[in-house]
Amino acid sequence: MFWRLIDPEHPMYDPVLAEQYGDSILKVYQRADDLVGRVMNEIMRDGDNLIVMSDHGFQTWRKCVNLNRWLEDNGYLARNRNLLGSIMPSAVGELFDPSSQFFQWVDWSGTQAYALGLGQIYLNLDGREAQGIVTDAEKSALIDEIIAGLLTMTDPETGERVILNAYRGDVIYHGDSMEYAPDIVVGFMPGYRVSWQTTLGVSATDLIEVNNKKWSGDHCSTDRSTCIGVLFSTIPITVEDPELIDLTPSMLSTFGIEKPSRCDGRVIF
Protein backbone atom coordinates (compact mmCIF):
# COMPACT_ATOMS: atom_id res chain seq x y z
CA MET A 1 0.00 0.00 0.00
CA PHE A 2 2.91 2.37 0.69
CA TRP A 3 4.91 1.44 -2.41
CA ARG A 4 3.35 4.28 -4.43
CA LEU A 5 4.96 6.73 -2.01
CA ILE A 6 8.50 5.65 -2.93
CA ASP A 7 7.83 5.60 -6.69
CA PRO A 8 7.37 9.10 -8.15
CA GLU A 9 6.37 7.52 -11.49
CA HIS A 10 3.45 5.63 -9.98
CA PRO A 11 0.04 7.09 -11.03
CA MET A 12 -1.01 7.13 -7.36
CA TYR A 13 2.13 8.91 -6.13
CA ASP A 14 1.28 11.78 -3.81
CA PRO A 15 4.16 14.10 -2.86
CA VAL A 16 2.37 15.33 0.26
CA LEU A 17 1.74 11.80 1.53
CA ALA A 18 5.24 10.79 0.44
CA GLU A 19 6.68 13.49 2.65
CA GLN A 20 4.70 12.15 5.59
CA TYR A 21 4.79 8.38 4.99
CA GLY A 22 7.51 7.81 2.39
CA ASP A 23 9.81 6.15 4.92
CA SER A 24 7.19 3.63 6.12
CA ILE A 25 8.64 0.68 4.20
CA LEU A 26 12.17 1.56 5.31
CA LYS A 27 11.02 1.68 8.93
CA VAL A 28 9.49 -1.80 8.66
CA TYR A 29 12.77 -3.19 7.31
CA GLN A 30 14.71 -1.41 10.05
CA ARG A 31 12.46 -2.92 12.73
CA ALA A 32 12.92 -6.37 11.19
CA ASP A 33 16.68 -5.83 11.13
CA ASP A 34 16.59 -4.77 14.78
CA LEU A 35 14.69 -7.96 15.64
CA VAL A 36 17.35 -10.07 13.91
CA GLY A 37 20.00 -8.27 15.94
CA ARG A 38 18.15 -8.93 19.19
CA VAL A 39 17.80 -12.61 18.35
CA MET A 40 21.52 -12.88 17.61
CA ASN A 41 22.61 -10.94 20.68
CA GLU A 42 20.09 -12.04 23.29
CA ILE A 43 18.76 -15.46 22.30
CA MET A 44 21.22 -17.40 20.19
CA ARG A 45 23.60 -19.77 21.95
CA ASP A 46 26.89 -21.23 20.83
CA GLY A 47 26.21 -23.67 18.02
CA ASP A 48 22.87 -22.14 17.07
CA ASN A 49 22.23 -21.19 13.47
CA LEU A 50 20.07 -18.40 12.12
CA ILE A 51 18.60 -18.19 8.62
CA VAL A 52 16.70 -15.13 7.41
CA MET A 53 15.05 -15.49 4.03
CA SER A 54 12.22 -14.15 1.89
CA ASP A 55 10.45 -16.15 -0.77
CA HIS A 56 10.36 -13.22 -3.19
CA GLY A 57 11.26 -9.59 -3.69
CA PHE A 58 9.00 -6.70 -4.60
CA GLN A 59 8.29 -4.34 -7.48
CA THR A 60 6.23 -1.29 -8.28
CA TRP A 61 2.87 -1.94 -9.97
CA ARG A 62 1.96 0.95 -12.24
CA LYS A 63 -0.15 -0.74 -14.90
CA CYS A 64 -2.48 -3.76 -15.13
CA VAL A 65 -2.34 -6.16 -18.08
CA ASN A 66 -5.43 -8.06 -19.22
CA LEU A 67 -4.13 -11.34 -20.64
CA ASN A 68 -7.55 -12.57 -21.73
CA ARG A 69 -7.94 -9.36 -23.74
CA TRP A 70 -4.70 -10.17 -25.54
CA LEU A 71 -5.74 -13.78 -26.14
CA GLU A 72 -9.08 -12.61 -27.52
CA ASP A 73 -7.52 -9.94 -29.72
CA ASN A 74 -5.07 -12.45 -31.18
CA GLY A 75 -7.61 -15.13 -31.97
CA TYR A 76 -6.81 -17.63 -29.22
CA LEU A 77 -9.93 -17.00 -27.15
CA ALA A 78 -13.46 -16.69 -28.53
CA ARG A 79 -16.36 -14.90 -26.90
CA ASN A 80 -19.80 -16.52 -26.77
CA ARG A 81 -21.80 -14.22 -29.05
CA ASN A 82 -25.06 -16.12 -28.53
CA LEU A 83 -25.53 -15.00 -24.94
CA LEU A 84 -27.55 -11.82 -24.42
CA GLY A 85 -26.63 -9.08 -21.96
CA SER A 86 -23.56 -8.72 -19.80
CA ILE A 87 -22.18 -11.99 -18.49
CA MET A 88 -18.75 -10.70 -17.55
CA PRO A 89 -18.31 -10.93 -13.76
CA SER A 90 -16.83 -7.83 -12.15
CA ALA A 91 -16.38 -9.05 -8.57
CA VAL A 92 -15.37 -12.25 -6.81
CA GLY A 93 -18.84 -12.75 -5.33
CA GLU A 94 -20.43 -12.85 -8.76
CA LEU A 95 -18.29 -15.82 -9.72
CA PHE A 96 -19.86 -17.91 -6.97
CA ASP A 97 -23.44 -16.94 -7.71
CA PRO A 98 -25.42 -20.16 -8.34
CA SER A 99 -26.70 -18.72 -11.61
CA SER A 100 -23.23 -18.08 -13.04
CA GLN A 101 -20.07 -20.00 -13.69
CA PHE A 102 -16.45 -19.31 -14.47
CA PHE A 103 -15.82 -18.44 -18.13
CA GLN A 104 -19.52 -18.45 -18.97
CA TRP A 105 -18.69 -15.76 -21.53
CA VAL A 106 -16.31 -18.00 -23.49
CA ASP A 107 -17.11 -19.96 -26.65
CA TRP A 108 -15.00 -23.05 -25.98
CA SER A 109 -15.54 -24.45 -29.46
CA GLY A 110 -13.37 -21.65 -30.82
CA THR A 111 -10.99 -21.16 -27.89
CA GLN A 112 -7.43 -22.47 -27.83
CA ALA A 113 -6.18 -20.78 -24.65
CA TYR A 114 -7.39 -18.82 -21.64
CA ALA A 115 -5.80 -16.98 -18.71
CA LEU A 116 -6.64 -17.50 -15.04
CA GLY A 117 -4.76 -16.68 -11.86
CA LEU A 118 -1.63 -14.63 -11.38
CA GLY A 119 -0.04 -14.75 -14.82
CA GLN A 120 -0.94 -18.30 -15.84
CA ILE A 121 -2.22 -19.32 -19.27
CA TYR A 122 -3.83 -22.70 -19.97
CA LEU A 123 -4.55 -24.38 -23.28
CA ASN A 124 -8.05 -25.64 -23.92
CA LEU A 125 -6.76 -29.19 -24.15
CA ASP A 126 -8.82 -32.06 -25.45
CA GLY A 127 -9.11 -34.62 -22.68
CA ARG A 128 -8.26 -32.18 -19.88
CA GLU A 129 -10.77 -29.36 -20.30
CA ALA A 130 -14.42 -30.34 -20.57
CA GLN A 131 -14.75 -28.81 -24.03
CA GLY A 132 -11.12 -28.97 -25.09
CA ILE A 133 -10.21 -28.61 -28.77
CA VAL A 134 -6.39 -28.54 -28.73
CA THR A 135 -4.88 -31.97 -29.35
CA ASP A 136 -1.68 -33.31 -27.82
CA ALA A 137 -0.07 -33.13 -31.25
CA GLU A 138 -0.88 -29.40 -31.48
CA LYS A 139 0.04 -28.52 -27.90
CA SER A 140 3.78 -27.85 -28.07
CA ALA A 141 3.73 -25.72 -31.21
CA LEU A 142 0.78 -23.70 -29.90
CA ILE A 143 2.60 -22.97 -26.63
CA ASP A 144 5.65 -21.74 -28.55
CA GLU A 145 3.45 -19.62 -30.82
CA ILE A 146 1.66 -17.93 -27.93
CA ILE A 147 4.93 -17.30 -26.08
CA ALA A 148 6.46 -15.71 -29.18
CA GLY A 149 3.44 -13.45 -29.48
CA LEU A 150 3.42 -12.48 -25.82
CA LEU A 151 7.05 -11.37 -26.00
CA THR A 152 6.12 -8.83 -28.68
CA MET A 153 3.43 -7.20 -26.52
CA THR A 154 4.00 -3.46 -26.05
CA ASP A 155 2.27 -0.76 -24.07
CA PRO A 156 0.09 1.21 -26.55
CA GLU A 157 0.74 4.41 -24.59
CA THR A 158 4.52 4.24 -24.33
CA GLY A 159 5.68 1.55 -26.75
CA GLU A 160 7.48 -0.16 -23.88
CA ARG A 161 7.86 -3.91 -23.81
CA VAL A 162 5.39 -5.40 -21.32
CA ILE A 163 6.53 -8.99 -20.83
CA LEU A 164 10.12 -9.89 -20.00
CA ASN A 165 9.77 -13.68 -20.14
CA ALA A 166 7.13 -16.32 -20.72
CA TYR A 167 7.90 -19.83 -19.51
CA ARG A 168 6.67 -23.22 -20.66
CA GLY A 169 4.98 -25.03 -17.80
CA ASP A 170 6.41 -28.37 -18.89
CA VAL A 171 9.91 -26.91 -18.53
CA ILE A 172 9.67 -25.20 -15.15
CA TYR A 173 7.38 -27.74 -13.45
CA HIS A 174 7.52 -31.48 -12.95
CA GLY A 175 6.06 -34.07 -10.62
CA ASP A 176 2.84 -35.85 -9.83
CA SER A 177 0.57 -32.81 -10.18
CA MET A 178 1.49 -31.73 -13.70
CA GLU A 179 -2.14 -32.09 -14.76
CA TYR A 180 -2.86 -28.94 -12.73
CA ALA A 181 0.15 -26.94 -13.92
CA PRO A 182 -0.33 -23.98 -16.26
CA ASP A 183 0.95 -24.37 -19.80
CA ILE A 184 2.52 -20.89 -19.80
CA VAL A 185 3.70 -18.68 -16.95
CA VAL A 186 4.08 -14.99 -17.75
CA GLY A 187 6.84 -12.84 -16.21
CA PHE A 188 6.11 -9.13 -16.58
CA MET A 189 8.53 -6.24 -16.86
CA PRO A 190 8.92 -3.97 -13.80
CA GLY A 191 5.91 -1.70 -13.46
CA TYR A 192 3.45 -4.17 -14.97
CA ARG A 193 1.36 -6.86 -13.30
CA VAL A 194 -1.45 -9.14 -14.33
CA SER A 195 -4.83 -7.47 -13.85
CA TRP A 196 -7.36 -8.44 -11.23
CA GLN A 197 -9.76 -9.22 -14.09
CA THR A 198 -7.35 -11.84 -15.39
CA THR A 199 -6.97 -13.48 -11.98
CA LEU A 200 -10.75 -13.97 -11.96
CA GLY A 201 -10.79 -15.42 -15.46
CA VAL A 202 -12.55 -12.53 -17.17
CA SER A 203 -11.64 -10.17 -19.98
CA ALA A 204 -11.65 -6.38 -20.21
CA THR A 205 -12.09 -3.60 -22.75
CA ASP A 206 -8.45 -2.50 -22.80
CA LEU A 207 -5.24 -4.51 -22.93
CA ILE A 208 -3.48 -2.28 -20.39
CA GLU A 209 -5.03 -0.14 -17.66
CA VAL A 210 -3.53 2.31 -15.21
CA ASN A 211 -3.32 0.97 -11.67
CA ASN A 212 -5.16 3.66 -9.74
CA LYS A 213 -5.42 1.63 -6.55
CA LYS A 214 -3.51 2.08 -3.31
CA TRP A 215 -2.34 -1.53 -3.76
CA SER A 216 0.62 -0.17 -5.65
CA GLY A 217 3.42 -2.74 -5.22
CA ASP A 218 3.44 -6.47 -5.76
CA HIS A 219 5.47 -9.50 -6.73
CA CYS A 220 2.82 -11.71 -8.34
CA SER A 221 3.52 -12.30 -12.05
CA THR A 222 6.58 -10.00 -12.02
CA ASP A 223 9.42 -11.85 -13.70
CA ARG A 224 11.52 -13.74 -11.18
CA SER A 225 14.74 -12.13 -12.42
CA THR A 226 13.54 -8.68 -11.35
CA CYS A 227 11.96 -9.71 -8.06
CA ILE A 228 14.67 -11.64 -6.24
CA GLY A 229 14.33 -12.38 -2.54
CA VAL A 230 17.02 -12.21 0.14
CA LEU A 231 18.91 -14.84 2.10
CA PHE A 232 21.09 -14.22 5.16
CA SER A 233 22.64 -17.04 7.13
CA THR A 234 25.10 -17.50 9.97
CA ILE A 235 26.08 -20.71 8.15
CA PRO A 236 28.41 -20.02 5.19
CA ILE A 237 26.59 -20.40 1.86
CA THR A 238 28.64 -22.50 -0.55
CA VAL A 239 26.94 -21.63 -3.86
CA GLU A 240 26.67 -18.37 -5.78
CA ASP A 241 23.07 -18.86 -6.90
CA PRO A 242 20.93 -20.13 -4.03
CA GLU A 243 17.25 -20.59 -4.84
CA LEU A 244 14.10 -20.90 -2.79
CA ILE A 245 13.80 -24.63 -3.43
CA ASP A 246 17.26 -25.13 -1.88
CA LEU A 247 16.12 -24.07 1.58
CA THR A 248 14.24 -27.22 2.57
CA PRO A 249 17.06 -29.73 1.86
CA SER A 250 19.61 -27.29 3.29
CA MET A 251 17.77 -26.86 6.59
CA LEU A 252 17.17 -30.60 6.85
CA SER A 253 20.89 -31.15 6.40
CA THR A 254 21.68 -28.99 9.44
CA PHE A 255 19.83 -31.64 11.48
CA GLY A 256 21.62 -34.47 9.73
CA ILE A 257 18.55 -35.44 7.71
CA GLU A 258 18.90 -36.37 4.05
CA LYS A 259 16.36 -34.80 1.74
CA PRO A 260 13.43 -37.01 0.72
CA SER A 261 13.62 -38.47 -2.77
CA ARG A 262 10.74 -36.28 -3.96
CA CYS A 263 12.30 -33.09 -2.61
CA ASP A 264 13.81 -30.62 -5.08
CA GLY A 265 16.80 -28.39 -4.43
CA ARG A 266 20.41 -28.61 -3.30
CA VAL A 267 22.19 -28.40 0.02
CA ILE A 268 23.82 -24.99 -0.06
CA PHE A 269 25.48 -24.94 3.39
C-alpha positions in Angstrom: 0.0 0.0 0.0 2.9 2.4 0.7 4.9 1.4 -2.4 3.4 4.3 -4.4 5.0 6.7 -2.0 8.5 5.6 -2.9 7.8 5.6 -6.7 7.4 9.1 -8.1 6.4 7.5 -11.5 3.4 5.6 -10.0 0.0 7.1 -11.0 -1.0 7.1 -7.4 2.1 8.9 -6.1 1.3 11.8 -3.8 4.2 14.1 -2.9 2.4 15.3 0.3 1.7 11.8 1.5 5.2 10.8 0.4 6.7 13.5 2.7 4.7 12.2 5.6 4.8 8.4 5.0 7.5 7.8 2.4 9.8 6.2 4.9 7.2 3.6 6.1 8.6 0.7 4.2 12.2 1.6 5.3 11.0 1.7 8.9 9.5 -1.8 8.7 12.8 -3.2 7.3 14.7 -1.4 10.1 12.5 -2.9 12.7 12.9 -6.4 11.2 16.7 -5.8 11.1 16.6 -4.8 14.8 14.7 -8.0 15.6 17.4 -10.1 13.9 20.0 -8.3 15.9 18.2 -8.9 19.2 17.8 -12.6 18.3 21.5 -12.9 17.6 22.6 -10.9 20.7 20.1 -12.0 23.3 18.8 -15.5 22.3 21.2 -17.4 20.2 23.6 -19.8 22.0 26.9 -21.2 20.8 26.2 -23.7 18.0 22.9 -22.1 17.1 22.2 -21.2 13.5 20.1 -18.4 12.1 18.6 -18.2 8.6 16.7 -15.1 7.4 15.1 -15.5 4.0 12.2 -14.1 1.9 10.4 -16.1 -0.8 10.4 -13.2 -3.2 11.3 -9.6 -3.7 9.0 -6.7 -4.6 8.3 -4.3 -7.5 6.2 -1.3 -8.3 2.9 -1.9 -10.0 2.0 1.0 -12.2 -0.2 -0.7 -14.9 -2.5 -3.8 -15.1 -2.3 -6.2 -18.1 -5.4 -8.1 -19.2 -4.1 -11.3 -20.6 -7.5 -12.6 -21.7 -7.9 -9.4 -23.7 -4.7 -10.2 -25.5 -5.7 -13.8 -26.1 -9.1 -12.6 -27.5 -7.5 -9.9 -29.7 -5.1 -12.5 -31.2 -7.6 -15.1 -32.0 -6.8 -17.6 -29.2 -9.9 -17.0 -27.2 -13.5 -16.7 -28.5 -16.4 -14.9 -26.9 -19.8 -16.5 -26.8 -21.8 -14.2 -29.1 -25.1 -16.1 -28.5 -25.5 -15.0 -24.9 -27.5 -11.8 -24.4 -26.6 -9.1 -22.0 -23.6 -8.7 -19.8 -22.2 -12.0 -18.5 -18.8 -10.7 -17.6 -18.3 -10.9 -13.8 -16.8 -7.8 -12.1 -16.4 -9.1 -8.6 -15.4 -12.2 -6.8 -18.8 -12.8 -5.3 -20.4 -12.8 -8.8 -18.3 -15.8 -9.7 -19.9 -17.9 -7.0 -23.4 -16.9 -7.7 -25.4 -20.2 -8.3 -26.7 -18.7 -11.6 -23.2 -18.1 -13.0 -20.1 -20.0 -13.7 -16.4 -19.3 -14.5 -15.8 -18.4 -18.1 -19.5 -18.5 -19.0 -18.7 -15.8 -21.5 -16.3 -18.0 -23.5 -17.1 -20.0 -26.6 -15.0 -23.0 -26.0 -15.5 -24.5 -29.5 -13.4 -21.6 -30.8 -11.0 -21.2 -27.9 -7.4 -22.5 -27.8 -6.2 -20.8 -24.7 -7.4 -18.8 -21.6 -5.8 -17.0 -18.7 -6.6 -17.5 -15.0 -4.8 -16.7 -11.9 -1.6 -14.6 -11.4 0.0 -14.8 -14.8 -0.9 -18.3 -15.8 -2.2 -19.3 -19.3 -3.8 -22.7 -20.0 -4.5 -24.4 -23.3 -8.1 -25.6 -23.9 -6.8 -29.2 -24.1 -8.8 -32.1 -25.5 -9.1 -34.6 -22.7 -8.3 -32.2 -19.9 -10.8 -29.4 -20.3 -14.4 -30.3 -20.6 -14.8 -28.8 -24.0 -11.1 -29.0 -25.1 -10.2 -28.6 -28.8 -6.4 -28.5 -28.7 -4.9 -32.0 -29.4 -1.7 -33.3 -27.8 -0.1 -33.1 -31.3 -0.9 -29.4 -31.5 0.0 -28.5 -27.9 3.8 -27.9 -28.1 3.7 -25.7 -31.2 0.8 -23.7 -29.9 2.6 -23.0 -26.6 5.6 -21.7 -28.6 3.5 -19.6 -30.8 1.7 -17.9 -27.9 4.9 -17.3 -26.1 6.5 -15.7 -29.2 3.4 -13.4 -29.5 3.4 -12.5 -25.8 7.0 -11.4 -26.0 6.1 -8.8 -28.7 3.4 -7.2 -26.5 4.0 -3.5 -26.1 2.3 -0.8 -24.1 0.1 1.2 -26.6 0.7 4.4 -24.6 4.5 4.2 -24.3 5.7 1.6 -26.8 7.5 -0.2 -23.9 7.9 -3.9 -23.8 5.4 -5.4 -21.3 6.5 -9.0 -20.8 10.1 -9.9 -20.0 9.8 -13.7 -20.1 7.1 -16.3 -20.7 7.9 -19.8 -19.5 6.7 -23.2 -20.7 5.0 -25.0 -17.8 6.4 -28.4 -18.9 9.9 -26.9 -18.5 9.7 -25.2 -15.1 7.4 -27.7 -13.4 7.5 -31.5 -13.0 6.1 -34.1 -10.6 2.8 -35.9 -9.8 0.6 -32.8 -10.2 1.5 -31.7 -13.7 -2.1 -32.1 -14.8 -2.9 -28.9 -12.7 0.2 -26.9 -13.9 -0.3 -24.0 -16.3 1.0 -24.4 -19.8 2.5 -20.9 -19.8 3.7 -18.7 -16.9 4.1 -15.0 -17.7 6.8 -12.8 -16.2 6.1 -9.1 -16.6 8.5 -6.2 -16.9 8.9 -4.0 -13.8 5.9 -1.7 -13.5 3.4 -4.2 -15.0 1.4 -6.9 -13.3 -1.5 -9.1 -14.3 -4.8 -7.5 -13.8 -7.4 -8.4 -11.2 -9.8 -9.2 -14.1 -7.3 -11.8 -15.4 -7.0 -13.5 -12.0 -10.7 -14.0 -12.0 -10.8 -15.4 -15.5 -12.5 -12.5 -17.2 -11.6 -10.2 -20.0 -11.6 -6.4 -20.2 -12.1 -3.6 -22.7 -8.4 -2.5 -22.8 -5.2 -4.5 -22.9 -3.5 -2.3 -20.4 -5.0 -0.1 -17.7 -3.5 2.3 -15.2 -3.3 1.0 -11.7 -5.2 3.7 -9.7 -5.4 1.6 -6.6 -3.5 2.1 -3.3 -2.3 -1.5 -3.8 0.6 -0.2 -5.7 3.4 -2.7 -5.2 3.4 -6.5 -5.8 5.5 -9.5 -6.7 2.8 -11.7 -8.3 3.5 -12.3 -12.1 6.6 -10.0 -12.0 9.4 -11.8 -13.7 11.5 -13.7 -11.2 14.7 -12.1 -12.4 13.5 -8.7 -11.3 12.0 -9.7 -8.1 14.7 -11.6 -6.2 14.3 -12.4 -2.5 17.0 -12.2 0.1 18.9 -14.8 2.1 21.1 -14.2 5.2 22.6 -17.0 7.1 25.1 -17.5 10.0 26.1 -20.7 8.1 28.4 -20.0 5.2 26.6 -20.4 1.9 28.6 -22.5 -0.5 26.9 -21.6 -3.9 26.7 -18.4 -5.8 23.1 -18.9 -6.9 20.9 -20.1 -4.0 17.3 -20.6 -4.8 14.1 -20.9 -2.8 13.8 -24.6 -3.4 17.3 -25.1 -1.9 16.1 -24.1 1.6 14.2 -27.2 2.6 17.1 -29.7 1.9 19.6 -27.3 3.3 17.8 -26.9 6.6 17.2 -30.6 6.9 20.9 -31.2 6.4 21.7 -29.0 9.4 19.8 -31.6 11.5 21.6 -34.5 9.7 18.6 -35.4 7.7 18.9 -36.4 4.1 16.4 -34.8 1.7 13.4 -37.0 0.7 13.6 -38.5 -2.8 10.7 -36.3 -4.0 12.3 -33.1 -2.6 13.8 -30.6 -5.1 16.8 -28.4 -4.4 20.4 -28.6 -3.3 22.2 -28.4 0.0 23.8 -25.0 -0.1 25.5 -24.9 3.4 
